[in-house]
């Protein structure tokens, strides 16, 4: 191949330089075009038409999401569609509308919300209790068994009944869980570093690598064997932070009735999330 002479090289470089100057002049002051990153502080929603009427779906953007997912939380919370951070909302709308039959079926399976209000009946340690007002502003919540059945007496103004009762139920849950955890921890010879009681939705209980045990306060609504099962399950994780054969053997040692409790949660767990749900 013939080599270009110096004149050819010079003219070629001059042409490239003029082109670069022209591009710089033409696009001076312009910012590069990139996809805008949505503001995570802004709430995004999608409305989908279902047989029972329009339903609002909360849209959440997740940095780790590689595809879109739709889920129906327990209780009365709105359905949630999770999408990649930069996904156009139009894509999420098409996805949710395409899942409308599935969404309608899952929503129909949810238990109706039972507010913590006077006249309502809620379970406490597996027994139905009617919520009644004491008629007094001060005092503490008290459970009473009568010939009429079980009653929860709640003091306070009508608008504060729900909050007062929820606070009491969480305190009762903590007391029951601390007692159950202490019994099982003594068997395995290891105590948790901390015990937390929260309104967890995805799990009834959890154990962190640092030994922190977390539980749903709603376990106090279930029969005692259910709370005991979850307590034993998480204490077993203090020794075996996995679901290996060794873990299940230890779990069975701590709680011989764990199969019955697991079945109860599988059958009735959704109902617990409907108590005082949003």
N, C-alpha and C positions, 0 to 999 in steps of 0.2 A: 504494500500500500504506500502511495506517495505521501510524503510528509508535507503539511502546509507550510508555506514560507512565513516569515515574520510579519509581513503585511497582512496576511489573512488572519493571523492571530490577533493583531492589533485591532483590525476592524471588528472582529468577533467580540473582543472584550469591550470595545466602545459601545457596541450595540446592547450588550448585557447591562452595562453601567447606565445607559440612557433609560432602559426599561425599568431598572430598579428605582431610579430617581422619579420616574413617572408614577410608579406604583406607590412610592412613599408620599408624593404630592397628593395623589388621588384619595388615599385612605388615611391621610393625616388627621388625627383627632378622633378617629373612629375606634370603638372598642371591639375586640373580637367577639363574634357571636357564639355564645355558649348557652346550654340549657339552664334556665334559672332553677336554683335549688329552692323548693318550697319552704316557707317559714314554718318550722315545727310548732310554733306557739299558736298558729292559727288553726282553729278547729275546722276540719273538713267533713262534710256529710254528703251522703248520697240517698236519694229517696227512690224507693222501688215500689211499684204497685203489686200488691199481693191480694189474694181472694178476700181477706179480711179488711183491706184498705191499704192506704199508703203506709210504708214502714221506713223509718229513718235508719240508715246504716252508717255507723261511725267509720271514717277512713283514717287509718294510721299508717304513717310512713316509717319504715325501718331500714337502717343502713345495712343490715345483714340479709334483708329479704331479697331473694333472687326470683321469686314468683309471687303471684297473688294468692292469698288464702282468705277464706271466709269462715267465721266461727260464731256460734251463738253462746254467749256467756250464761252461766246459771243465774237464777233470780230474774229480776226485771230489767237488767241492763240491756242497752241497745246492741244489736249484732255489730260485729267488727270485721272490716275488711282490711287486711294488712298488705301493703304494696311496697315495691322498691321506692327509694327516696325520690327519684326523678321521674317516676311513672306518671304519664298524663292522667288527669282525673277521668278523661273520657274513656280510657282503657279500663279503669276500675268500674265505671258505670256499666260498660258492656259486660264485664265479668260478673258483676252482681246480678244484673238482669238475667243473664244466662243461668244463674244459680237460683232463680226465684222459686221453682218448685221445691228444691231441696230446702231452701230457707223457710218457706211456708210450713213444711212438714216438721222441721226442728222447732219452730216457734210454737206449733200446736202441741208439742210434747211437753212444753214447760208447765210447771205447776203455777196456778194463779197466785199472785202476790197476796200475802196475809200481813197487813200492817200491824204494828205494835200499838194497838188502839183499844180503848174500852169496848168490851163486848165481843172482841175477837177471841178465838181459841187457838192456842199454840202449844206445841209439845215442850215439855221440860223433863229431861231424863227419861224420855219415851212415854210420858203420861200426858194426856190432854189437860191443859189448864185454861180456864177462862180468865181474861184480863178484866179486873174491876178496879174502880177508883176508890180510894179510902175516903175521899172528900176532904182530906186535910192537906194543907200546903206542905207541911214538914213531915218527916218520918222516913222510914226505909221500906223497900219492897219486901213483901213477905209471902211465902207460899203456904197455903192452908188446904188441908183435906177435910171435906165435910160430907154429909150424907148426899149433898147435891153434886158432889164431884170435887175436883181440884181447882183451886182459885189462886190467882196471883193478885195480891192487893198492892196497888201502886199509888203512892202519894204524889202530890204536885198539881199544878194547874193543868187543865185539859191539854193545852198545847205542848206541855212538857212530859206528858205520860210516856210517849214513845222513847224519848231520850233517856228518861230515868230508868225505864225498864231495860233498855239496851245496855246501859252502864252496869246494871245489876247482873244481867245475864253474863256479861263478859267477865265480871268478877267471880261469879259462880263457876264459869268454865275454867278460869285460871286455878281456882282452888281444887277442883276435881282433877285437872291435868297435873298440877304439882304433886298431888297425892299419888296418882297412878305412876307418874314418872319416877318418883322417889322409890316406890316399891320395886319397879323393874330395874332401876339403876343399881339398887343394892344387890340384885341377883347377878348382874354382869360385872359389878365392881367398878363402874365408871359413871360419873355424874356429868350432866351436860354443863357447858360453860355458861349457858343462859337459856331461859325459857321465854318465848314470846307468844302472845295470844293476839291474833289478827283476824281480819275478815278475808281470808284467802279464798280464792275462787277456783284456781286450777288444781290445788292439792289440799287434802285435809291436814296434812302435816309434812314437815320436811326436816332434814338434818344437814347442817352445813359441815364442811371439812373441819371447821374450828370447833365443832361440837355444840353449835347453837340449834336448839330445837324450836320450831315454829308450828303453831297449831291454829286451826280455825275455831273461833269461839262457838260456832254453831254446833260443835260436837256435844255441847251440854244439852242440846235439844234432843239428841238421839238417845236410845237406850244405853245404859251404862256399859254394856259389853262392847259397844261400838267405840266409845271414848277410850276404853281400856285397850282395845285392839290397836288403835292409832298410836296411843302412847307407847305400847310395847313395840310396835313396828319401828318407831323412830328411835327408841332406846337401843334396839338391836343394831341400828345403823351407827351407833357410837362405836360398835365393835367391828361391824362389817358394813362399810360404806359402799354397798353394792346390793345386787339381788342374786347372789350366788346361792348354791345349795347350802353352804355354811350359814348364810344369812337366814334362809327360810327355816333351817333346823333350829337356829337360836330363836327365831320369831315364834315357832311352834312351842318351844320350851317355855317361853315367857307367857304365851297366851294360847292355850290349847283350843280355845273357842274362836280362833281367828277366821276360820272359814265361814262360820255363821255370820260374823260381824262384817266380813267383806261382802257377803251376799246381801246383807241388809243395806249397806251403803250403795251397792250397785242398784238395788231396787228403789230405795227411798231417798237417796242422796240429793236429787234435784229438789225434792220437797223442802229440805232444810234451807236451801238457798232462797226459797221463796218467802221465808219468814222474815218480815221486816225489810224485804228487798226493795231496791230502788225502782 
